[in-house]
Amino acid sequence: MNFPLFHIRVATDADAKAVRGLVFPVMEEFGLGLAPAGVDADLYAIEASYTARGGWLELVSCVGELIGTVGMYPIDEKVIELRKMYLRADMRGAGLGKALLARSIRRARQAGYREIVLETATVLESAIGLYQRYGFVRDPDDAPACGKQACDQVWRLQLETYQLPQMDYPELQE
């Protein structure tokens, strides 16, 4: 498959306004609500929320335009949370979600994490299907802590013996 060239890099506080300009409209598109003083406060202080904690928020661009984000937020020394994986509407379906998820899983394993957890909403059907294809399992006994009414599911991926599925997806150039 022939994919366009996508660039990926770690976000800094200087990117915060552009990140919110991408993420907040996607959240509103799906009726997820915004919590700038709560779970979405990480997008106002990216470096303190991610980098200083040992995590990362990465930005994907194509032809110099921000088109996607994905964050990994450490919960403790064994568990990291997948957060803020969003793509601009016109870039969905190009395999970027697969590429971002695979990259995040590889990086979490390399960093020594044993589990990835994520909280999501039923309305994000395509994302949930992607998580399932990558081996995430819904945890019906765990309630989301994100504080948003739309956020109603917790999914987990155990990394100790995990093997990434073989899928075609675009390369993310650093």
N, C-alpha and C positions, 0 to 999 in steps of 0.2 A: 504494500500500500504506500502511496506517495503522500507524505504529510508536509505542510508548510514548516518553516523553521520557527521554533518556539524557544525563547530564552527564559531562564529561571535564575532568580537571585534572592538572597535574604533581604527582607524588608528592614528598614530603619525607621526611626521616628519621623524623619523627613518625608517618608512615604505615607504617613498616617492619613492625611486628608484624601489622597488618591485612593487608598485602600477603602476608606469609608465610602467614597464615591462609587466604588464598584460593589462592595458587599451590601451596603444598606439597601440599595434599590432591588437587589436580588432577594433579600430577605422580605422586603415589602411585596415583591411580585408573588411570593408564595404565602403571604399572610403570616409570616413568622413573628412579626412585631420586632421592635427595637428596644434594647435595654442599655442605653449609653452609660447609665450609672451602675449597671449590673454586669451580666455576662459579656456584654459588648464593650465594656470599658477597656478591654485589651487592645482595641483598635485606636485608642487615644494615646496609649503609652506602649507601643510595640516592643521596644527594647527591654523595658522593665518587665513586661508581661511574658515575653518569650525568651529573648536572648539571655538576659540576666539570670533566668531560671534554668538555663541549659536546654531550652527548646528553640524553636525557630518558626518564623512566619515567612513563607516564600511567596514571591510574586512571579507570575508568568506573563510574559509580554510577547507580542507578535508585531513586527514592523514598528517597534517603539511604543505600542499602546498596551496598557495594562488590561489583561483579559481574564486573569484568574488569580486565586489565592489558595494557599493551604497552610495550616498551622499545626504544630505539634507542641502541646503544652504538658510539661511534666507534672504528674500527680504525686509521685514519690519515686524512689530509686528503681522500681520495677515496672511501673505503669505510666504510660504517656497517653494523652488524650488527643485524638484527631479533632481539629477545630477549623472552622472558617474555610472549608473547601467549597469555594464558589467559583463559577465561571459565568462570564458575560453570556447572555442568551444566544447571540449569534455564533458563539464558539462551542456551544454544547453539541455533542454528537460527533465530534472530531477525534475522540479518543483521549482527550486531555485528562478527563477524570481518571481513566485507567492509568495513565502515565503518572499523574500526581499521587494516586493512591499507592502504586507500586514503589515509587521513589520514597514516599513517606514510610512505608513498611520496611524497605531496605535500610533507610537511615535509622529508624527506631531499633532495628536488630543490631546494627553496627554500634549504636550507642549503648547497647547492653540491656535494653528494655525487654521484658518478658511478655508484656501484654499491651495492646492498644485498645482503648475504650473510646466510644463516641456516643454522643447523644444526638438524636435527629427527630424529625417530625414525619408523621404518616404521609403528609402531602408531598414529600420528596421521594416519590416512587422510583424514579430513575436512579437516584443515589442509593436508595435502599437495595435495589437490584444489583448495583455495582458492589456494594459491601458484601452481599450474599455470594456473588461470583468469586470474590476474593477470600471467602472463608469466614467472614464475620458471622457470629451467632448472636441472635437476640437474647438478651437477659431479661426474662419476664419478671424476675424477682427484684430488679433494681429500678428505682424511680429516678428519672432525670433530675439533676440538681441545677439545671441552667436557669430556672426561675421563669421560663416562658411557658405559657399555656400550650402553645403549639408544639413544643418540644415534649414528645410523649414516648420515646423509645430509647433504650440503651442497647448498644451492640458491642461485642468484645471479640478480639482476635488474639489467640494464644500464639506466641512467637517461637517458643522453644523448639518445636519440630516442624514449623511452618515452611511450606514450599510455595513460592509465588506461582500462580497459574501462568501458563504460556499464552500470551495474548499479544496481538499487534497493537502498538500504540506509538504515538509520535515521540521522537527524541526531544529531551529537554536539555538545551545547551546552556552550560554555566558561563 
